[in-house]
Amino acid sequence: MTTRLIHGRAELRGALAHRTGEVGVVMTMGALHDGHRELIKVARRRCQVIVVTVFLNPLQFAPGEDLSRYPQTLDADVALCAEEDVDLVFAPDVAEVYPLGEQPQVRVQAGPLGDVLEGASRPGHFDGVLTVVAKLLHLTGPDVAYFGQKDAQQLLLIRRMTQDLDFPVEVVAVPTVRDGDGLALSSRNGYLTDDDRAAALSLSRALSAGAAAAGDGPDAVRRTALAVLDGQPGVGLDYLALVDPVTLQSVPASYTGEALLAVAARVGPTRLIDNTLLTLGKLTLGKLTLGKLTLGTQEA
């Protein structure tokens, strides 16, 4: 199979006009890595046509963020897609996606779920994300869209948008892919120096430590995870939060059930995020009481 690179919406419509079977889409900002490769592999197991979008969306970057230095590696991205038998790579320029200007007057608003965690640190970020995701869903018309669990808040908001606004698409989450040392794969990992990377490993260690304490309740999870991060040289903690995975509200000390442990920190000049899903509370089996733990295998 030859992977076809497309830049224009008219050519994309033509390429998809006579599709047969289910269409799956994987949306990326480029600089593809093995986390994206896993998204494509999962999509291929189900869908007959795979579209990968490569678009660096200026609408989701605030002034002073890393838009200008974000890695752009289209040739390598297309090569990776070809290795995975992707049918179409849609790589439009900004004018193609925003033909009336980079600051569209009508946008999707994320609402209260977009104002916490990442939204609190990056105001307006998720409005930009949802606006471009909505546009790309309209342009590619998929049956299924695949997103990584690493961007848990983004995943939740995309699911909520498609449900609230009746998009005819199924959103599938794919567990985060990690390097052998535990670091969640991200296009921004390329910014890290060797020392930065060593420091960044404290994020996944904190999540693992917190998850191991899940049987002892929310306070133990937070305390244990923070103990890993406290005083870690080179890491500027933005937030460590233990929240309800549906409402994103902090869980009280008495909470039991599924929760999301999320972390964001600046490592050197690079901002990284990570998370894991866990289950808080005790599971009693006969006379044996165990801490019940569910870990996302934990990606872009």
Protein Blocks (a to p, Z undefined) as FASTA:
>chain_A
ZZdddfbfklmmmmmmmggcjddddddebjiafklmmmmmmmmmmmmbdcddddddfklp
cehiaklmoccdfklmmmmmmmnopabdcdddfklmmmnojbdfbdcdebjmlmgmjlmm
mghklmmmmmmmmmmmmmnopabdcddfklmmlmmmmmmmmmmnopabddddddddddfk
opacdfklmmpcfklmmmmmmmmmmmmmmmmmmmnojklmmmmmmmmmgopahiacfbdc
dddfklopacdfkbgcjddddddddehjbccdddddddeddddehjbccddddddfbiZZ
